[in-house]
Amino acid sequence: MIRLQNRDKEVCVRALLDYGSQRSYIEKNLAAELFLSPSGSEIFSQGLFGGGISPASEHKRYMMLEEIHHLPIRVLLGADILGSILTGRIEVLSSEVSAVETLLGWTILGLGKKREIVNLVTLRELAKYGPGHPALYDKYDTAESRLRTATKRLINENYFEAYDNVFQQWELDGVIEAVPIDQLAKEVHYLPHRPVIKPSSNTTKVRRVFDASFKKPGFASLNECLSVGPSLIHKILPLLLRLRFGAIGVIADVKQAFLQIRLRTDVLRFLWWENAECSKIRIYHHCRVVFGVSSGPFQLNATISYHLEREKFQTESLRKTIGHLKEGFYVDNLVTSVKDVTELEQLKSQSIEIMKGGAFELRCWASNDSKEDQDMQMVLGLS
């Protein structure tokens, strides 16, 4: 608590001492209560990374005529006045934490434990859990109708064979399975799918998109029924900053990352044809995580984290590489940086072996190393 005084008016309030703030702030009501006269005004907007920006508004600016003996949460004391309240006494408590004396008393300065913050965020996310949505629509007829519409388009545009070949390959690879006859009567959700055709593509001209956001009026979609886990958006800014830490920025991605994670069978069913004549429908279910299902990014992130936590490292270089991997993934993209070419080659070779242990193939490596003749790559959508 601090005591603020102006003329004959004195108020005791709670203040926050913020070493990271470049300015000090006072509540508008408190400034009026103390009869403070503004020295000017400034216009600024407030915003958070990944969020919206508030409309610009005008704020009064006040001049400090003398030192104040500080206080409450109605006041934020920033670095602009920090020097005037430090006494110069510092006690080192550990390698990361020190006690600093101010005119207001002792404060603690240093790094906190990251695990405590992570646990707090997790607790808040879990506390929000609850159905809060209508029942899931699981009727077969809608999936069949969507199948016939998609098939008609594929045949008309001569992409049916390419679309069918992928499902055949998936079945051979164990990505999907035909539902056993004795389980066909079970009432479950059927996931519609549709083709996305891009003739200009040099690689995949037709893709399969499973529509987990589809819903009928009065019912919920599959994505609305799933817990998506903690948001990953907060990781983007640290990743972009990490790309600049070292002299050489490095990116890579995991090949077909979602398809490396197995699901409990018969959770996600879909319909396709038993033969090329489209005379009989066959019911399949996915055996791997499906791209487009809202819980997929968290499932992938959690699986990669679990795999890296199990990895044992015997050398300092392996410990460092695992650190790059733990901090550098955003969904299936690896974004990090190293100090030189030697460290780059070590990172690539060790990362590939480490991720291979979890059935993840790291590929499409790229960097800004001048010795490598590479095209410019996109990092999280930014060049």
N, C-alpha and C positions, 0 to 999 in steps of 0.2 A: 504494500500500500504506500502511496505517496500523498503529499499535501501540496496542492496548487494554490498560489496566492496571487491576486491582482487587486491593487488598491486595498479596499477594506473587505473584499470578498475572499473567503478561503474555503476550499473544497478538498475533502479526502477521497481519493479514488483509487481504483486498482489499475496498475499499468503493466504493460508487457515490454520487456527489454529484448529487442530483436537485433542480433548482430548482423543478420543478413539483409535487413532493410536499409536502403540508402537514405531514407527520409523518415521524419517523425510525423505522427498524425494525432489529431485530437477530434473527438466527436463534435459535430456541429452544435448539439444542444449544450455540451459542456463549455464550448467556446462562448456561446451566448450567455450562459450562466455566470461566467467569469468576466463578462463585459470586455472580451478581447476584440480589438479592432483589427480587421484584416489588412495586410500590407499589399494585397493584390489577389489575383485569382488565376487559376490554371484550368485547362480543359484536358481531360485524359479519359481513356476507355479502359475497362478491365476485362481480362480474358484469361482462359486457361488453355494449355495445349490440348488439342483434340476436342475442344468445346467451343461454344459460341462466344461472341464478343458483345459486351453490353454497349448500348448507345453512349456516345460521348456526352459528358455532363460537366458543368462548371463547378469548381470547388474553391472555397475561400482559402487564401494563403496568409499565414500569420508570421510575424517576426518575433523571435525570442530576444527580449531586451536584457535578460539576465539569466543566470543559471537557475535551474529549478531543481528541487529535491523531490525526486521522482515517484511515480505511482501507477495506478490501475489498468483495467482492460478498456477503460474509456480513453486511454492514451496508449499509443505505441511509440516507444523510444527507439529510434534507429541509429545507424552508424554516423549520421550527421552530427549527433551530440554525444556519441559514445566517449570520445576523448575527454570531454569535460567532466565525466563522472567516474573515470577510472582513477584508482589511487596508486597504481603501479605495483601493488602486491600480487604475486602469482604463486600458487602452490601446485606443483605437478603431482597429480594423484596417481597417474599411470601413463603408459606410453600414448594413450589416446585421449585422456581426460585431464583437464586442469581446472583449478578453482581460481577465479579472478575476483579481486575485491573491487567494489564500486562504492560510491557514496551512499548507495541504497542497501549495501550489504554484499555478501558473497554470492557469486553466480558460478554455475558449472558450464564449461565450454569444452566441446570435443565431439567425438563420434559416438552415436548411440549404437545399440545392437540391432543389426538389420533384421534378425529373426523376430524380434518383438514387433516390428512394424508389419512384417509379413503375416504373423499370427493375428494381429489386430484386423487387418484387411480381410483375412479369411473368415474370422468370426463374424464380421459385419455381413459378408456375403451369405454365410450360412443362416444368419438370423432372418434374412429376407425370404427364405424358402417357404413355399406354400403353393397349393394348386392355383387358386385364383383365376381359373379359366373354365370354359365349358368343356363338355366331354369331347374326346377325340373321335372324329368321324372315321369309321373303319370299313365302310361298305365296299364290296367288290365291284359293284356295277359302275361306279365312277372311274375306277382304275381301268376297267375294260373299255369304257367309252373313250378315255384319253388315249389308250393304246391304239384303238382303231383309227382315231384322228391322226396320230403321229405316223402310223404305218402308211396311211393314204398319202401323206405328204412325202415320206421317204421314197415310196414307189414312184410318185409323179416326178420327183427330182433326181431319180436314179442314185439314191444313197442308201437304199435298203440293205444291199449286200455288205457295204462297209459298216453299217450300224450293227448288223447281225453278227459279223465276224468278231467284233469286240466282245459281245456277250459269249460267243463260243470260246474265245481265248480266256475270258474271265473264268468260265466254268472249268477249263483245263488247269488254270492256275490256282483254283480253289478260292477265288474272290467271291464267287456266287455258287449256290447249289440249288438243285431242284428240290422242292419240298417233298418229303416222303409221302406216299399215298395215305398212310395211317394218320397223318397230321393235317390233311387238307381241310377237314371239317372245323378245325380250330378257328375261332373268330379273332383275327388280328388286323392291324392296320396295313393297308396296301399303299405303297408309295408310287404316285404317278411319275412318269418320266416323259421327256420330249427331246427331239433333236434340235441342236443349234447348228445351223449350216453356215459355213464361211468358205465359199469357193476360193477366195484369194489366199487362204492359208497354205503355206508350203509344207506343213506337217500334218495337222489334223483338220480335215475339211468338214467333218461332222462330229460333234461331241454329244454325249449323253448327259442330260441335266435332270437330276432327280429333284422333284419339286416338293420339298418338305414344308414349304410355306402355304401349300394349297389347303383351302378349307371351304366347307359348305356353310351357307348362312345358318347361324345358330350353333355351329360347332367350332372347335378349336383346330388349328393346324398342328402338325407334329412338332414343329419348331416352338410353338407356344406352350407345348406340354413339357418340353425338356428344360432341365437346368443347364445353362450355358457355362457355368463356372465363373470365376473372377474375370473381369475385363482385362484384355491384354494390351489395350490402347496405350496405357501408361509406359509400356516398354519401348515405344517407337522413338521418343526423343533421346533417351539414354543410348539407344543403338546408333542413332545418327551421330551423336557426340563421340561414341566409342570408335566409329569409323575414322574420326579425325585424330584420335589419341596418338597413334603411331605414324611413322613416315609412309607406310604402305597400307592402304585400305584393302580389305579382302572380303569377298562375298562368295557364297555358294548356296546350293539348295539341295533338298532331299528328293530323290526320284520317287514319284508316286507315294509320298509320305503317308497319306491316309490309308492306303491299301496295305500298309505293313502292320496295321493294328487290328487284331481279331475282335469280332463281336460275338456275343452269345447268339447262337443260331435262332432263326425264326423270329427275330425282333423286327426286321425290315423286309417285308415281302414286296415283290413287284411282279408284273405280268410280262411275258414275252411269248413268241411263237415257238411251237415245237418243231416246225419245219418251214422251209422257204415258201411254201404255198400258202402259208398263213391260214391253214384249215383248222388248227387246234391250238388252243392257248395252254401254255405251261406256266405253273406257278413256281417262282424262284424266291429265295431269300438271300440277303447279303450276309457274307461272313466277315466282312471288313468294314471299317468306318467309311461312311459315305460322304463325299464332298458335297456341301450344300446343306447338311444337317447342322443346326446351330451349335450343338455340343462338340462338333468335330475339332475345332481349333484348340479347345481346352484339353480334350482327350489326347491330342497329339502332343501338346506342350507337357502334359503330365507324364505321358509315356516316355518322352525323351528325357525329362528330368529324372524319372525313376531309374532309367537305364544308366544315366551318368552318375547318379548317387551310388549305384552298385559297383561302378568301375573302381578297381584298385590301382593306385599309381605308386611305383617304386622309385621314380626319379623326379627331380625338380622340373624337368622339361615336360613330363607327362602331367604333372600337377598343373602346370601353367596352361597346357593345351586344354585340359578338362575345364579349367577356369574360363577360357575363351568360349568353349561350347556352352557352359552353363549360363553365361551372361549374354551370349551372342545370338541366341535363336529367337526369331519372331515367327511363330507357326512353323513353316518349313524352310525359312530363309535364315542363313547364317551370315551375320554382319559383324565384323571386327576389324582390328588393325594390328600390325606388327612393326617392329623397328627396322628390320632389314631383310634382305633376300634369304639369308640363312634361316632366320626365324620363320619366314614365309614357307619355305620348303618343309621345314620341320612340322609346322602347324598342319599343312596339307596331308603329309604322310601319316602323322599320328592321328589326326581327326578321322581320316578315312578308315583306319583300322579300328578305332574306338567305336565309331558309329556302326561299322559292319557287325560288331558284336550284338547289336540290337536289331539287325536286319535292315538297317537304314543305309542307303547308298548316297554319299555326298558327291555331288557332281556340279558341272557348270561353274567351276572355279574361275574367278576373275579378280584382277587387282589393277592398281594404277602403277605397277612396277614398269618402268621404262624399258626394261630388258625383255619384256614379254610383248609380243605383237598381238594385241587383243583389241577387239572392238569395244566401244564404250558400252557398259552394262547399266541397267536400271537397278537402283537400290530402293526397295519399298516404294516403287513408283516414281522416284526422283532420280534424275540423272546427275 
